[in-house]
Amino acid sequence: MIEDFSKGWCFHLGEVEEGRKQNLADDGWESVTLPHSWNACDTFVPSRGYYRGPGWYRKRFDVPAFGVGKKVFIEFGAGFALADVWVNEQHVGQYMGGFTGFEVDASPWVRATDNVIALRLDNSHDPEILPGREIPDYNLYGGLYREATLRIKDALHIPWNGLTVTTPQVTKEAASVHVCVKLKNDRDEPAACTCAVEILDPEGVCVTSADQAVTVAGNEEAEATFLLDDIASPFLWSPDTPQLYEARVQVSMDERPLEERTVRFGFRWFEFTVEDGFHLNGERLELRGVNRHQDYPGLANAVPPRLQKRDAAIIKDLGGNFVRTSHYPQHPAFLDACDELGVLVYAEIASWQHIGGAQFFENAKAMMREMIARDKNHPSIILWGLLNEGRSRGLFEQLNDVAHGCDPTRPTVYADNRPEEGKELGTVFVPDVLGINYKTPHLVEIREMLPELKVLSSEHTNADHAERGKLDTELAQIDKLKDSLDRIEAQRFMAGSALWSMHDYGTDYEPVWPIQHSGILDAYRLPKEAYQSLKIRWARERMIHICGHWTWPGHEGKQRTVTVLTNCDTIELYVNGRSLGIRRGENPSLWDVEYEPGTLTAIGRDVGDAVGPEISAALTTARAADALVLEVSDDRLLANGADCTEVTVRVVDKFGVVVPQAREEAVFSVDGPAHIRGIGGEPKTQLAAGVGRIIVQATDTPGDVTITAAYEALIEAVVTLTTLPVD
């Protein structure tokens, strides 16, 4: 039996002397649903020092009658950073599942009714707990910030992360799949069972199957392994064709099913090369990607699956095929979406410019094992990341051995911002692939210094003051991004790159707090001009875009520099129907234009034999603010207490043109079973260039929801959504 265990929690911020006690009066505690972070309201705000300390969670629960006497496991997706767990006042254990999650075996202590599980978490700084640095450039949010699940199993069962699927032979003509099923027997006597496997293709058709009898000694583990090598003409997984197969495993005893599990996987082969970058399924592929953090304003890192999946969709829509999960293991829902959409993943353990002592070494190796155990079956993952910008040959060698021991099918990588120092220490020679952070003007020199290494750009650009709505900073980010990518993509030996960063994120790091503005999207995932630049650069279809706006009151008759982005061969620019001439389609293309109110139009055309239809983009001068327009990303949410959607507000004139001078706060209210999640816990958002966004989160009650936005003296705007019962 599998049951959602995310609802019905009580939370207390701070220390509680007897928080583990069964009869503790917790009725005054805050009622929360997982995912939950206690830093949701004290980050992204203009003040230093978000809460770092202990917090307590408690939940009362019953075990179904059929579960009494069976194995009862409670799985937590993540809890940062150090978690102590009690079940009915018995200390079950201490877990450092800050990013990889952990499983609690509650079996010895649970009863049919009136159970209490209590957790004490602490996100205080500890140099031995990864990432180890007190103030890295990202926040270390506290709480049970991913979902929880209750599983009731037989004494003979598949343990936590007990399924492994690999594809030892893959060609376009044929493929094989190896399935390893761990079986654990918690009985004192041996247990005999049958383990069966079916492989289903992307259309749901069973293409091969096998079964075998297995006997597991008392209080021992065993493995059932299957090599299925008769899959002809497999559908190959790639960014263009993310075809997913499914392995279905059933364990039965005396023809009675005990447990069923499924895992998705893909057939693909790949390699990094010294001279020719990255190859997937026998063809060179330029890795085009971003670095991604997992946080959100108003939520901290308690981001539900819907928004996790949306981030993967944004990368795909951008034209990207690659993401680095900087700088820690991220939500399985995000990785699932990368599998489904075709986004290759560089997954790394938690780190940032810090190497600790002996306990840090052990914790790092433990996290590497846990990350690989959890994520090994994702076909999107192509690299296991050791650390980021900290150097220790001894630790690297140990981590490299752990990674290859756990998963010999994937290479390792390390991201270094000082490769000269890494060469002296020997750290650059340890992983299979070297990631270069920045240093883009020196790639040729690095190549000459390290001619035998396989290399990619693990970070580049980092325009950390590019605020959405401040056009000069956005245009500077475009220039910096173009310079970096021109240099990287000119070198055939470079496997590709990951931009820093996908979106703005919360930080307490001194140079850039409270928000690091290096994203090509803002923290709410609203696009900046650099997003448009990158999308056009990577697009297969023809695109054209004019940056900024054409509303400059008081500048009439003065020169304005207009930036046009395109991948067309030529651009023709018009002001109020008058042509300013035709130029070659450079990206970006800069035009000095005398400002006059009206319409600015850019026409993109191709030349040559395969001329397609012309395309256009236009900007119109906005008049006085007249109305608010609200848009909800999803108008159907699950009434599970966690599901979220974005609500976008625009200030427009009477013709529907966005008014870029609108920069004050929009204030929201909600009627119905939902909450507004804004920065600092406030139901408001700061507009930039006439546009803003906020998060709406469902409660656990189904019903209709009305969201209202107010801005200055304009008439309020309304948008509706519905929260649906959970099946």
C-alpha positions in Angstrom: 0.0 0.0 0.0 1.2 3.5 -0.8 -0.3 6.5 0.9 0.4 10.2 0.6 1.9 11.3 4.0 2.2 15.0 3.2 -0.9 16.3 5.0 -1.8 16.8 8.6 1.6 18.0 10.0 2.1 20.4 12.9 5.1 22.7 12.8 6.9 24.8 15.4 9.8 27.1 14.6 12.5 26.9 17.2 13.5 24.4 19.9 11.0 22.3 21.8 12.4 20.6 24.8 10.0 17.6 24.7 9.0 17.8 21.0 9.3 14.0 20.7 6.7 13.3 23.5 3.6 11.4 22.6 1.3 13.5 24.7 2.8 16.9 23.9 0.1 19.6 23.4 0.8 20.6 19.8 -2.6 22.0 19.0 -1.1 25.5 19.1 1.4 24.6 16.4 1.1 25.7 12.8 -0.8 23.3 10.6 1.2 22.6 7.4 1.3 20.4 4.3 4.5 19.2 2.8 6.4 20.4 1.0 7.1 23.1 3.6 10.0 25.4 4.4 10.3 27.6 7.4 12.3 30.2 5.3 9.4 30.8 2.8 8.8 34.3 4.3 12.2 35.5 5.5 14.2 35.1 2.2 14.1 37.2 -1.0 13.5 40.1 1.4 15.9 43.1 1.7 17.4 42.1 5.0 20.3 39.9 5.9 20.2 36.7 8.1 17.3 34.4 7.3 16.5 31.9 10.1 19.1 29.2 10.7 18.3 26.9 13.5 16.0 24.1 14.7 12.4 23.5 13.8 10.0 20.7 14.8 7.4 18.7 12.8 4.9 16.3 14.3 2.1 14.1 12.8 -0.4 11.8 14.3 -1.4 8.8 12.2 -3.1 5.4 12.1 -2.0 2.3 10.4 -4.7 0.4 8.4 -5.7 -2.9 9.9 -4.1 -4.9 7.2 -0.8 -3.1 7.8 -0.4 -4.2 11.5 2.4 -6.7 11.7 3.8 -5.7 8.3 6.7 -3.4 7.4 5.8 0.3 7.7 8.1 2.7 6.0 7.9 6.5 5.8 9.8 8.1 2.9 10.7 11.8 3.0 11.8 13.5 -0.3 14.1 15.8 1.6 14.6 17.6 4.9 17.3 20.2 5.3 19.7 19.7 6.9 20.0 17.3 9.8 16.9 15.4 10.8 16.3 13.5 14.1 13.3 11.2 14.0 11.2 9.7 16.7 8.2 7.3 16.3 6.1 7.0 19.4 8.9 8.5 21.5 11.5 6.0 20.2 14.5 7.6 18.4 14.6 5.9 15.0 17.7 7.6 13.7 19.5 10.7 12.4 19.5 11.5 8.7 21.4 14.0 6.5 18.9 13.7 3.7 19.0 17.4 3.0 18.8 16.9 -0.8 18.5 13.1 -1.4 15.8 12.2 1.0 15.6 9.4 3.6 13.4 6.5 4.6 12.3 5.8 8.2 11.5 2.2 9.1 8.8 2.7 11.7 7.8 -1.0 11.9 9.1 -1.8 15.4 7.3 1.0 17.0 4.0 1.6 15.2 0.6 0.3 16.3 -2.9 0.4 14.8 -3.9 3.8 16.1 -2.6 6.9 17.8 0.9 7.0 16.4 3.0 10.1 16.6 6.1 10.8 14.4 8.2 13.7 15.4 11.1 15.2 13.5 13.6 17.8 14.7 15.4 19.5 11.8 18.2 22.0 11.9 19.6 24.2 9.1 22.2 25.8 11.3 25.7 26.1 9.8 27.9 23.0 10.2 31.1 22.9 8.2 30.9 19.2 8.0 27.4 19.0 6.5 27.3 19.7 2.8 27.7 22.2 1.3 29.7 23.2 4.4 30.2 26.9 3.6 28.3 29.1 6.0 27.0 31.5 3.4 27.3 30.1 -0.1 25.8 32.1 -2.9 22.5 30.2 -2.5 20.2 30.0 0.5 20.1 26.8 2.7 16.4 26.7 3.4 15.2 24.7 6.4 12.3 22.3 6.6 10.6 19.2 5.2 10.6 20.8 1.8 9.6 17.8 -0.4 6.7 15.3 -0.2 6.4 12.3 2.2 5.0 8.9 1.5 3.8 6.0 3.7 4.5 2.5 2.4 3.2 -0.7 3.9 5.1 -3.8 2.7 5.5 -7.5 3.4 8.5 -8.7 5.4 9.8 -9.7 2.0 10.0 -6.6 0.0 12.0 -4.4 -2.4 14.0 -1.9 -0.2 14.5 1.8 -0.7 15.9 2.5 -4.1 16.1 -1.2 -4.7 15.6 -1.3 -8.5 18.4 -0.7 -11.0 17.9 -0.7 -14.8 20.9 -0.4 -17.2 21.2 -0.8 -20.9 24.5 -2.6 -21.5 24.2 -2.9 -25.3 22.5 -0.3 -27.4 22.6 0.2 -31.2 20.0 1.4 -33.7 19.4 -2.2 -34.6 19.2 -4.0 -31.2 19.4 -3.4 -27.5 19.6 -5.2 -24.2 18.4 -4.2 -20.8 19.7 -5.4 -17.4 17.3 -5.2 -14.4 18.5 -5.8 -10.9 15.9 -6.2 -8.2 17.0 -6.1 -4.5 15.0 -8.2 -2.2 15.1 -7.9 1.6 13.7 -10.5 3.9 13.0 -9.3 7.4 11.6 -12.7 8.5 13.8 -15.0 10.7 13.3 -17.9 8.3 14.0 -18.1 4.5 11.4 -16.8 2.1 10.8 -18.1 -1.4 9.3 -15.9 -4.0 8.9 -15.3 -7.7 10.3 -12.1 -9.3 8.9 -11.2 -12.7 9.9 -8.4 -15.1 8.1 -7.0 -18.1 9.6 -4.4 -20.5 7.1 -2.1 -22.1 8.0 0.1 -25.1 6.9 3.8 -25.4 3.6 2.7 -26.8 2.9 0.4 -23.8 3.5 -2.8 -25.7 5.4 -5.6 -23.8 8.5 -6.3 -25.9 10.1 -8.9 -23.6 9.6 -10.5 -20.1 11.2 -12.9 -17.7 10.7 -14.4 -14.3 12.7 -16.4 -11.8 12.4 -18.0 -8.4 14.4 -16.5 -5.6 15.0 -17.6 -2.1 16.1 -15.0 0.4 17.7 -16.2 3.7 16.2 -14.9 6.9 17.2 -11.3 7.8 19.2 -11.1 4.6 19.1 -9.5 1.2 19.4 -11.0 -2.2 19.2 -9.9 -5.8 17.2 -11.1 -8.8 19.0 -10.1 -12.0 17.6 -10.2 -15.5 19.4 -9.7 -18.8 16.9 -9.2 -21.6 18.8 -9.0 -24.9 16.1 -9.5 -27.5 14.9 -6.0 -28.1 15.0 -5.3 -31.9 15.0 -1.8 -33.4 14.7 0.0 -30.1 13.2 3.5 -29.9 16.2 5.7 -29.0 16.1 8.4 -26.3 17.4 11.8 -27.3 16.5 15.5 -26.8 14.6 15.3 -30.1 13.0 11.9 -29.4 12.7 11.3 -25.6 11.3 7.8 -25.9 10.8 6.2 -22.6 10.5 2.5 -21.9 9.1 1.0 -18.6 10.3 -1.9 -16.5 7.5 -3.5 -14.5 8.6 -5.6 -11.6 6.3 -7.9 -9.5 7.3 -9.9 -6.5 4.9 -12.7 -5.5 4.8 -15.5 -3.0 2.6 -18.6 -3.6 1.0 -16.7 -6.5 0.0 -13.9 -4.2 1.4 -10.5 -5.3 3.6 -8.9 -2.6 4.8 -5.8 -4.3 4.8 -4.1 -7.7 7.2 -1.4 -8.9 7.8 0.4 -12.2 10.7 2.4 -13.4 11.1 4.3 -16.6 14.3 4.2 -18.6 15.6 4.9 -22.1 17.9 3.4 -24.7 20.8 5.7 -25.6 24.6 5.7 -25.7 26.9 8.6 -25.4 30.5 9.7 -24.9 32.6 12.7 -24.2 35.6 13.0 -26.5 38.8 15.0 -26.2 38.7 16.5 -29.7 35.1 16.5 -30.7 33.0 17.3 -27.7 29.9 15.3 -26.8 28.3 12.5 -28.9 24.8 11.0 -28.4 23.6 7.9 -30.2 26.6 8.2 -32.6 26.2 11.9 -33.5 27.8 15.0 -32.2 25.5 17.1 -30.1 26.3 20.6 -28.7 25.2 20.7 -25.1 23.1 23.9 -24.7 22.0 24.5 -21.2 21.6 26.4 -18.0 22.4 26.1 -14.3 19.2 25.7 -12.3 18.4 26.4 -8.6 15.2 25.0 -7.1 13.8 27.9 -5.1 10.9 30.3 -5.7 9.7 33.6 -4.0 7.1 32.9 -1.3 7.9 29.1 -1.3 11.7 29.0 -0.7 12.7 25.5 -1.8 9.3 23.9 -1.0 8.4 23.9 -4.7 5.7 21.4 -5.7 6.0 19.1 -8.7 3.9 21.3 -11.0 6.5 24.1 -10.8 9.4 21.7 -10.9 8.1 20.3 -14.2 7.5 23.8 -15.5 11.1 24.7 -15.1 12.1 21.7 -17.3 9.5 22.8 -19.9 11.0 26.3 -19.8 14.5 24.9 -20.6 13.0 22.9 -23.5 11.0 25.9 -24.8 14.2 28.0 -24.7 15.8 25.5 -27.2 18.1 24.1 -24.5 19.0 20.4 -24.2 21.1 20.5 -21.0 20.8 21.5 -17.4 23.2 21.4 -14.4 21.4 20.9 -11.1 23.5 23.5 -9.3 24.6 22.9 -6.7 22.8 19.9 -5.1 20.5 17.0 -6.0 17.1 18.2 -7.0 13.5 17.1 -7.0 12.7 13.7 -8.7 9.8 15.5 -10.5 12.2 17.8 -12.2 14.3 14.8 -13.3 11.2 13.0 -14.5 10.3 16.0 -16.6 13.8 16.1 -18.1 13.4 12.4 -19.0 10.0 13.2 -20.6 11.0 16.3 -22.5 14.6 15.4 -23.5 16.8 17.5 -21.3 20.2 16.1 -20.5 21.3 16.5 -16.9 24.6 17.1 -15.1 23.7 16.1 -11.5 26.0 17.0 -8.6 26.2 16.7 -4.9 25.8 19.7 -2.6 28.8 22.0 -2.7 30.2 25.5 -3.1 33.8 26.5 -2.6 34.3 24.5 0.5 36.3 21.4 1.6 35.8 20.3 5.2 37.4 17.7 7.4 37.2 14.0 7.7 33.5 14.0 8.5 32.9 16.2 5.5 34.6 13.6 3.3 32.4 10.8 4.7 29.2 12.9 4.3 30.2 13.8 0.7 30.7 10.1 -0.2 27.4 9.3 1.5 25.5 11.9 -0.5 27.1 10.7 -3.7 25.9 7.1 -3.0 22.4 8.4 -2.1 22.2 10.6 -5.2 23.2 7.8 -7.5 20.9 5.3 -5.7 18.0 7.6 -6.1 18.6 8.9 -9.6 20.5 6.2 -11.5 17.6 5.1 -13.7 17.0 8.5 -15.3 18.1 8.3 -18.9 18.5 12.1 -18.9 21.4 12.0 -16.5 24.8 11.9 -18.3 27.2 13.2 -15.6 27.8 12.8 -11.9 29.2 16.0 -10.4 31.8 15.7 -7.7 32.0 19.3 -6.3 32.0 22.9 -7.3 35.0 25.3 -6.9 36.8 23.6 -4.1 39.9 21.5 -4.5 41.0 18.3 -2.7 42.7 15.6 -4.7 42.1 13.1 -1.9 38.4 13.8 -1.7 38.0 13.9 -5.5 39.6 10.5 -5.8 37.4 9.0 -3.1 34.3 10.5 -4.7 35.3 9.4 -8.1 35.7 5.8 -6.9 32.4 5.9 -5.1 30.6 7.2 -8.2 32.2 4.6 -10.5 31.5 1.9 -8.0 27.9 2.8 -7.7 27.4 3.5 -11.4 30.1 2.4 -13.9 27.9 3.5 -16.9 28.3 7.3 -16.4 31.3 9.6 -16.3 32.1 12.0 -13.5 32.8 15.8 -13.7 34.1 18.6 -11.5 33.5 22.3 -12.0 36.7 24.4 -11.6 37.0 28.2 -11.7 40.8 28.1 -11.3 42.1 25.3 -13.5 45.7 26.4 -13.2 45.5 25.8 -9.5 43.7 22.5 -10.2 46.5 21.4 -12.5 49.1 22.1 -9.8 47.1 20.1 -7.2 46.2 17.4 -9.7 42.5 17.7 -9.1 41.6 18.4 -12.8 42.9 15.0 -13.8 40.7 13.0 -11.4 37.2 13.2 -13.0 36.4 11.9 -16.5 35.3 15.4 -17.7 36.5 18.8 -16.5 33.9 21.6 -16.1 35.3 25.1 -16.6 33.6 27.8 -14.7 33.9 31.1 -16.6 37.4 31.6 -18.1 35.8 31.8 -21.5 38.4 34.3 -22.9 41.1 31.7 -22.0 39.7 28.5 -23.5 42.5 28.1 -26.0 45.2 28.6 -23.3 43.4 26.0 -21.1 43.3 23.6 -24.0 47.0 24.0 -24.5 47.6 23.6 -20.8 45.4 20.5 -20.5 45.4 19.0 -24.0 44.3 15.5 -22.9 41.1 16.4 -21.1 37.5 16.2 -22.1 36.0 19.6 -21.3 32.7 21.5 -21.1 31.7 24.9 -19.8 29.9 24.3 -16.5 29.2 28.0 -15.9 29.5 31.1 -18.0 28.3 34.7 -18.2 26.9 35.4 -14.6 25.6 38.9 -15.2 24.7 39.2 -11.6 23.0 42.7 -11.8 20.7 42.1 -14.7 17.4 43.1 -13.2 14.3 42.5 -15.3 12.8 45.9 -16.3 16.1 47.7 -16.1 16.8 47.7 -19.8 20.5 48.8 -19.6 21.4 45.9 -17.4 19.4 43.5 -19.5 21.1 44.6 -22.7 24.5 44.3 -21.0 23.6 40.7 -20.1 22.9 40.0 -23.8 26.3 41.3 -24.7 28.0 39.2 -22.1 26.1 36.1 -23.0 26.8 36.5 -26.7 30.5 37.0 -26.0 30.7 33.8 -23.8 28.8 31.6 -26.2 30.7 32.9 -29.3 33.9 31.8 -27.6 32.6 28.5 -26.3 30.9 27.4 -29.5 33.9 28.3 -31.6 35.9 25.5 -30.0 35.1 22.1 -31.3 36.6 20.3 -28.3 34.1 22.0 -26.0 31.2 19.6 -25.3 28.9 22.5 -24.7 27.9 24.9 -21.9 25.6 25.7 -19.0 24.7 29.4 -18.6 24.8 31.0 -15.1 21.9 31.1 -14.5 18.4 30.0 -15.5 16.6 32.3 -13.1 17.2 34.8 -10.3 17.4 33.1 -6.9 17.5 34.0 -3.2 20.8 34.4 -1.5 22.4 35.9 1.6 25.8 36.1 -0.2 27.2 39.6 0.5 27.8 40.9 -3.0 24.3 40.2 -4.3 21.8 39.6 -1.5 18.8 39.3 -1.2 18.4 38.2 -4.9 21.1 37.1 -7.3 20.0 38.7 -10.6 22.1 36.6 -12.9 19.1 34.7 -14.4 17.8 35.0 -17.9 14.5 34.8 -16.1 13.6 36.6 -13.0 12.9 34.7 -9.7 9.2 34.2 -10.8 10.4 32.9 -14.2 9.3 35.9 -16.2 11.7 36.3 -19.1 14.4 38.9 -19.5 15.7 40.1 -22.8 18.6 37.7 -22.6 16.1 34.8 -22.6 14.8 36.1 -25.9 18.4 36.4 -27.2 19.2 32.9 -26.3 16.0 31.4 -27.6 16.6 33.1 -30.9 20.2 31.9 -31.0 19.1 28.3 -30.4 15.9 28.3 -32.4 15.4 26.1 -35.4 12.6 28.3 -36.8 13.0 31.9 -37.8 12.4 34.5 -35.0 12.7 38.2 -34.5 12.3 40.4 -31.4 12.7 44.1 -30.5 14.1 44.6 -27.0 12.5 46.8 -24.4 9.6 49.1 -25.3 8.8 52.2 -27.4 7.4 54.5 -24.7 9.8 57.3 -23.9 7.7 60.4 -22.9 9.9 63.6 -23.0 12.4 62.0 -25.4 10.6 63.0 -28.6 13.1 63.9 -31.3 16.1 62.4 -29.4 18.1 59.4 -30.5 17.3 56.0 -29.0 19.3 52.9 -29.5 17.0 50.1 -30.6 18.2 46.5 -30.2 16.7 43.9 -32.5 17.3 40.2 -32.0 16.9 37.8 -34.9 18.2 34.7 -36.7 17.0 36.0 -40.1 19.4 36.9 -42.9 18.2 40.5 -43.0 16.3 43.1 -40.9 14.3 46.1 -42.1 13.2 48.5 -39.4 10.3 50.9 -39.7 9.1 53.8 -37.6 5.4 54.5 -38.2 5.6 52.9 -41.6 8.8 54.6 -42.8 11.7 52.3 -43.6 15.0 53.0 -42.0 16.8 50.6 -44.3 17.8 47.0 -44.5 20.7 45.4 -42.7 22.2 42.0 -42.4 20.6 40.0 -39.6 23.1 40.3 -36.8 22.1 39.2 -33.3 21.9 41.7 -31.7 21.5 44.4 -34.3 21.7 48.0 -33.0 19.9 50.9 -34.6 20.0 54.6 -33.7 16.5 55.8 -34.1 14.9 59.3 -33.5 12.1 58.7 -31.1 8.6 59.5 -32.1 5.5 58.0 -30.5 3.8 55.3 -32.6 4.9 51.9 -33.8 8.3 50.5 -34.3 8.3 47.4 -36.6 11.1 45.0 -37.5 10.8 42.7 -40.5 13.0 39.7 -40.8 13.7 38.0 -44.2 15.8 35.2 -45.5 17.7 35.3 -48.8 18.8 32.5 -51.2 17.0 29.5 -52.6 15.0 28.6 -49.5 13.3 31.9 -48.8 10.5 31.6 -46.4 7.8 34.1 -45.5 8.9 37.3 -43.8 8.4 37.6 -40.1 7.9 40.6 -38.0 7.9 42.1 -34.5 6.5 45.4 -33.3 6.5 47.7 -30.3 3.8 50.4 -29.8 3.9 53.4 -27.7 1.8 52.9 -24.6 -0.7 55.6 -23.5 -1.9 56.1 -20.0 -2.5 53.1 -17.8 -6.1 52.0 -18.2 -6.6 48.5 -16.9 -5.1 45.4 -15.3 -4.9 42.1 -17.1 -4.6 38.9 -15.1 -3.5 35.5 -16.4 -3.2 32.2 -14.6 -0.8 29.6 -15.8 -3.0 26.7 -14.8 -6.7 27.1 -14.0 -7.0 23.6 -12.5 -5.0 22.7 -9.4 -5.1 19.7 -7.1 -6.6 20.3 -3.7 -3.7 18.7 -1.9 -2.5 21.7 0.1 0.6 22.1 -2.0 -0.2 22.5 -5.7 0.7 25.9 -7.1 0.3 28.1 -10.2 1.5 31.4 -11.3 -0.7 34.5 -11.7 0.7 37.2 -14.0 -0.5 40.8 -13.8 0.0 43.4 -16.6 -0.8 47.1 -16.5 -2.1 48.0 -20.0 -3.5 51.1 -21.8 -6.9 51.2 -23.4 -5.5 49.4 -26.5 -4.0 46.6 -24.5 -0.4 47.8 -24.7 1.7 47.1 -21.6 2.6 50.3 -19.8 6.4 50.0 -19.0 6.4 52.9 -16.6 4.2 50.9 -14.2 6.6 49.8 -11.5 4.7 50.0 -8.2 3.3 47.1 -6.2 0.3 45.1 -7.2 -1.7 43.8 -4.3 -3.7 40.5 -4.4 -6.5 39.0 -2.5 -8.1 35.5 -2.8 -11.6 34.2 -2.2 -11.9 30.4 -2.0 -9.6 27.5 -1.0 -6.2 28.9 -1.9 -3.5 31.2 -0.5 -1.3 33.9 -2.0 2.4 33.2 -1.6 4.4 36.4 -2.0 7.8 37.6 -0.9 7.9 38.1 2.9 4.5 36.4 3.2 2.9 39.5 1.7 0.1 39.2 -0.9 1.8 41.6 -3.3 4.4 41.8 -6.0 6.6 44.5 -7.4 6.0 45.2 -11.1 8.9 45.7 -13.5 8.2 47.2 -16.9 4.5 46.9 -16.3 4.5 43.2 -15.5 4.6 41.1 -12.3 3.8 37.7 -11.0 2.8 35.9 -7.8 2.1 32.4 -6.7 -1.3 30.9 -5.7 -1.3 27.7 -3.7 -4.2 25.4 -3.2 -5.5 24.3 0.2 -6.7 20.7 0.7 -10.4 21.7 0.1 -11.8 21.5 -3.5 -13.6 24.5 -4.8 -13.7 27.6 -7.0 -11.1 30.3 -6.4 -11.2 34.0 -7.3 -8.0 36.0 -7.3 -8.2 39.8 -7.4 -5.4 42.2 -8.2 -5.3 45.9 -7.4 -2.9 48.5 -8.7 -3.1 52.2 -7.8 -6.4 53.7 -8.9 -7.1 51.2 -11.7 -10.2 49.0 -11.6 -9.4 45.7 -9.9 -8.9 42.7 -12.2 -10.1 39.2 -11.5 -9.1 35.7 -12.6 -10.6 32.4 -11.5 -9.4 28.8 -11.1 -10.7 25.6 -9.6 -9.1 23.2 -7.1 -10.0 19.6 -7.8 -10.4 16.6 -5.4 -7.3 14.3 -5.2 -8.1 10.8 -6.4 
